[in-house]
């Protein structure tokens, strides 16, 4: 059972907790730590041609709110591009003060490789009806968590959350027991059970819990909808509402949920969609 689901109004509760965040949140984020790669699963950085003297700006891609940061005198949108996005021209809607406009950007095509995995626990591939009740509740909860946005950017760059062996890169077209599933929305890092997992950057713990597919899970919010997600852990060392800094211990590697062995599944999200984590890793 997710820790926040136990509360009557979970997102309200966490909003109250986070509303008291003190001056540590007043960082100076740099747009430069986002690497641009305007492909499905990548990031587009779009100059909105709005002067940074404009204090209030809202950017939308469809119905999704897009992060925006100032740099070199103008506002820039930082767009997380879904893996299902078709190549071509896409349009942002921009409200800046009393002015409304649209800005186009281009998404290029990109083909990811396939991966085929054998899962011994057949219920993790074809869940029973009782499992589906749990999964549907958890999916609703995940949508709520991914929609959360702290009003300021807290991060100034990411480091890897642990040392290990990269076993599955981002974007793979996956088949479990020869059945097609969603593309891999993160990277898998194999390590021994109990290996420490550290926060990659400043963030807020939005949710923790034990999920059917993901096992022991943490969601961190790094500001403006930039989130990181940690799955399959053996232990969780943080709770919702905690503030973490880069290098803080948050959990330990495990083999909970749908796995073939101990590892960390680590995802990075922007505007509610998973993007390639390597586009934010600092060298």
C-alpha positions as CSV (number, residue, x, y, z in Angstrom):
1,X,0.0,0.0,0.0
2,X,1.5,3.4,-1.0
3,X,2.3,5.5,2.0
4,X,0.4,8.5,0.6
5,X,-2.6,6.5,-0.4
6,X,-3.2,5.9,3.3
7,X,-4.0,9.6,3.7
8,X,-7.5,10.9,2.9
9,X,-6.2,13.8,0.7
10,X,-2.6,12.7,-0.2
11,X,-1.7,15.5,-2.6
12,X,-3.2,18.2,-0.4
13,X,-1.2,16.8,2.5
14,X,2.1,16.9,0.6
15,X,1.3,20.4,-0.8
16,X,0.9,21.6,2.7
17,X,4.3,20.0,3.7
18,X,6.1,21.5,0.7
19,X,4.5,25.0,1.1
20,X,6.8,25.5,4.1
21,X,10.0,24.8,2.2
22,X,12.5,27.5,3.3
23,X,15.2,29.5,1.5
24,X,17.2,26.4,0.5
25,X,14.8,26.1,-2.5
26,X,15.9,29.5,-3.9
27,X,18.7,28.0,-6.0
28,X,20.0,29.4,-9.3
29,X,19.3,26.7,-11.8
30,X,21.2,26.6,-15.1
31,X,19.5,25.7,-18.4
32,X,22.8,24.3,-19.5
33,X,22.5,21.0,-17.6
34,X,19.7,19.9,-20.0
35,X,21.2,18.4,-23.1
36,X,19.0,19.0,-26.1
37,X,18.1,16.0,-28.3
38,X,14.8,16.7,-30.0
39,X,13.7,13.1,-30.7
40,X,11.0,10.9,-29.1
41,X,12.2,10.3,-25.6
42,X,14.5,13.4,-25.7
43,X,14.4,17.0,-24.8
44,X,13.7,20.1,-26.9
45,X,15.0,23.5,-25.6
46,X,12.9,26.2,-27.3
47,X,13.6,29.9,-27.3
48,X,10.2,31.5,-26.7
49,X,11.3,35.0,-27.7
50,X,9.9,36.4,-24.4
51,X,12.2,38.7,-22.5
52,X,13.2,37.5,-19.0
53,X,11.9,40.7,-17.6
54,X,8.4,39.1,-18.0
55,X,7.9,37.6,-14.5
56,X,4.9,35.3,-15.3
57,X,4.9,32.8,-18.1
58,X,2.9,29.6,-18.8
59,X,3.8,27.2,-21.6
60,X,1.6,24.3,-22.7
61,X,2.1,21.4,-25.1
62,X,-1.4,20.2,-25.7
63,X,-2.8,20.0,-22.1
64,X,0.7,19.5,-20.5
65,X,2.4,22.2,-18.6
66,X,6.0,22.7,-19.8
67,X,8.9,23.9,-17.7
68,X,10.5,27.3,-18.6
69,X,13.7,28.9,-17.5
70,X,15.3,32.2,-18.4
71,X,18.7,32.3,-20.1
72,X,20.6,35.0,-22.2
73,X,17.8,37.5,-21.7
74,X,14.9,35.3,-22.9
75,X,12.6,32.5,-21.6
76,X,13.2,29.0,-22.9
77,X,10.9,26.0,-22.7
78,X,12.3,22.7,-21.7
79,X,10.1,20.1,-23.4
80,X,10.1,16.4,-22.5
81,X,9.2,14.6,-25.7
82,X,7.2,11.4,-25.2
83,X,8.5,8.2,-26.8
84,X,5.2,7.9,-28.7
85,X,5.7,11.4,-30.3
86,X,5.5,11.5,-34.1
87,X,8.4,13.3,-35.9
88,X,7.5,16.6,-37.4
89,X,6.4,20.1,-36.3
90,X,4.9,20.6,-32.8
91,X,3.4,23.7,-31.3
92,X,3.7,25.3,-27.9
93,X,1.2,27.7,-26.5
94,X,2.7,30.6,-24.6
95,X,1.0,33.0,-22.2
96,X,3.4,35.7,-21.0
97,X,1.7,38.4,-18.9
98,X,-1.1,39.7,-21.1
99,X,0.4,38.3,-24.3
100,X,-0.5,35.0,-25.9
101,X,1.5,33.4,-28.8
102,X,2.5,30.1,-30.3
103,X,6.0,28.7,-31.0
104,X,6.8,25.7,-33.2
105,X,9.6,23.2,-32.7
106,X,10.8,20.2,-34.7
107,X,11.0,16.6,-33.5
108,X,13.3,14.3,-35.5
109,X,12.8,10.5,-35.9
110,X,14.8,8.0,-33.9
111,X,14.7,4.2,-33.8
112,X,15.4,2.4,-30.5
113,X,16.5,-1.3,-30.3
114,X,14.5,-4.2,-29.1
115,X,14.9,-6.2,-25.9
116,X,13.3,-9.6,-25.0
117,X,13.1,-10.7,-21.4
118,X,11.9,-13.9,-19.8
119,X,9.9,-13.4,-16.6
120,X,9.4,-16.5,-14.4
121,X,6.5,-15.1,-12.5
122,X,3.8,-15.3,-15.1
123,X,1.4,-13.0,-13.1
124,X,3.9,-10.2,-13.6
125,X,3.3,-10.5,-17.4
126,X,-0.4,-11.5,-17.4
127,X,-1.8,-10.2,-14.1
128,X,-4.9,-11.9,-12.5
129,X,-8.1,-9.9,-12.2
130,X,-7.3,-9.3,-8.5
131,X,-3.9,-8.0,-9.6
132,X,-5.5,-5.7,-12.1
133,X,-7.6,-4.0,-9.4
134,X,-4.4,-3.1,-7.6
135,X,-2.6,-2.1,-10.8
136,X,-5.4,0.3,-11.8
137,X,-5.4,2.0,-8.4
138,X,-1.6,2.3,-8.6
139,X,-1.7,3.7,-12.1
140,X,-4.1,6.4,-11.0
141,X,-1.8,7.2,-8.1
142,X,1.2,7.4,-10.5
143,X,-0.6,9.8,-12.8
144,X,-1.3,12.1,-9.8
145,X,2.3,12.0,-8.6
146,X,3.7,12.6,-12.1
147,X,1.4,15.7,-12.4
148,X,2.8,17.3,-9.3
149,X,5.0,20.3,-10.0
150,X,7.0,22.4,-7.5
151,X,6.9,26.0,-8.6
152,X,10.7,26.5,-8.8
153,X,13.6,24.6,-10.3
154,X,15.6,23.0,-7.4
155,X,18.2,21.1,-9.4
156,X,21.4,22.4,-11.0
157,X,22.4,19.1,-12.5
158,X,22.3,15.3,-11.9
159,X,24.7,12.6,-11.0
160,X,24.1,8.9,-11.3
161,X,22.3,7.5,-8.2
162,X,24.6,4.5,-7.8
163,X,27.5,2.7,-9.4
164,X,26.7,-0.5,-11.2
165,X,26.4,-2.2,-14.6
166,X,24.0,-0.7,-17.2
167,X,21.9,-3.7,-18.3
168,X,19.0,-2.0,-20.2
169,X,19.3,1.5,-21.8
170,X,16.5,3.9,-22.3
171,X,13.9,3.6,-25.0
172,X,14.2,-0.2,-25.8
173,X,11.1,-1.7,-27.4
174,X,10.4,-4.4,-24.8
175,X,9.0,-7.9,-25.1
176,X,8.2,-9.9,-21.9
177,X,7.9,-13.6,-22.6
178,X,7.5,-12.6,-26.3
179,X,4.6,-10.2,-25.5
180,X,5.1,-6.6,-26.6
181,X,5.1,-4.0,-23.8
182,X,5.7,-0.3,-23.5
183,X,9.1,1.0,-24.4
184,X,11.6,1.1,-21.6
185,X,11.2,4.5,-19.9
186,X,14.4,4.5,-17.9
187,X,17.7,2.8,-17.5
188,X,18.5,-0.4,-15.5
189,X,21.6,-0.5,-13.4
190,X,22.5,-3.9,-11.9
191,X,24.1,-4.1,-8.5
192,X,24.0,-6.4,-5.5
193,X,21.0,-6.3,-3.2
194,X,21.6,-3.7,-0.5
195,X,23.8,-1.4,-2.7
196,X,23.2,2.2,-1.6
197,X,21.1,4.5,-3.8
198,X,21.7,8.2,-3.6
199,X,19.7,11.3,-4.6
200,X,21.2,12.6,-7.8
201,X,20.3,16.2,-7.0
202,X,18.3,18.4,-4.7
203,X,14.7,17.3,-4.6
204,X,11.5,16.6,-2.6
205,X,10.2,13.2,-1.9
206,X,6.7,13.2,-3.4
207,X,5.8,9.5,-2.9
208,X,7.0,6.2,-1.8
209,X,5.4,2.8,-1.9
210,X,5.3,-0.9,-2.9
211,X,3.9,-1.2,-6.4
212,X,2.9,-4.4,-8.2
213,X,5.2,-4.0,-11.2
214,X,7.7,-1.5,-9.7
215,X,8.2,-3.0,-6.3
216,X,9.5,-0.6,-3.6
217,X,9.5,2.8,-5.3
218,X,10.4,6.5,-4.7
219,X,9.4,9.6,-6.7
220,X,11.5,12.7,-6.3
221,X,10.4,16.1,-7.6
222,X,13.3,18.5,-8.6
223,X,11.1,21.4,-9.6
224,X,8.9,22.5,-12.5
225,X,7.8,18.9,-13.1
226,X,11.3,17.5,-13.4
227,X,11.1,14.2,-11.6
228,X,13.1,11.1,-10.9
229,X,11.7,7.6,-10.2
230,X,13.4,4.7,-8.5
231,X,12.0,1.1,-8.6
232,X,12.7,-2.5,-7.4
233,X,14.4,-1.4,-4.2
234,X,14.9,-3.7,-1.2
235,X,14.7,-0.7,1.3
236,X,13.5,2.8,1.3
237,X,15.2,5.4,3.5
238,X,13.0,8.5,2.9
239,X,9.4,9.4,3.4
240,X,7.0,11.8,1.5
241,X,7.7,15.4,2.3
242,X,11.5,14.9,3.0
243,X,14.0,17.3,1.4
244,X,17.0,15.6,-0.1
245,X,20.3,16.9,-1.4
246,X,22.7,15.4,-3.9
247,X,24.4,12.4,-2.4
248,X,21.8,11.7,0.4
249,X,21.0,8.0,0.9
250,X,17.4,7.3,-0.3
251,X,17.2,3.6,-0.7
252,X,19.0,0.3,-1.4
253,X,19.1,-1.9,-4.5
254,X,16.7,-4.9,-4.5
255,X,14.6,-7.3,-6.7
256,X,11.1,-6.3,-5.8
257,X,8.3,-6.1,-8.4
258,X,8.7,-7.4,-11.9
259,X,12.4,-8.3,-12.2
260,X,14.9,-10.9,-13.3
261,X,17.4,-10.0,-10.6
262,X,18.6,-7.2,-8.3
263,X,18.9,-3.8,-10.0
264,X,17.7,-0.2,-9.9
265,X,15.3,1.0,-12.6
266,X,15.9,4.8,-12.7
267,X,13.7,7.1,-14.8
268,X,13.7,10.9,-15.4
269,X,10.5,12.6,-16.2
270,X,9.7,16.0,-17.7
271,X,6.1,17.4,-18.1
272,X,4.8,13.9,-17.1
273,X,6.7,11.9,-19.7
274,X,9.9,9.8,-19.4
275,X,13.0,11.1,-21.1
276,X,16.5,9.7,-21.6
277,X,18.3,10.2,-18.2
278,X,21.7,10.6,-19.9
279,X,20.5,14.0,-21.2
280,X,20.8,15.4,-17.7
281,X,23.9,13.6,-16.3
282,X,26.8,15.9,-15.6
283,X,30.2,14.7,-16.8
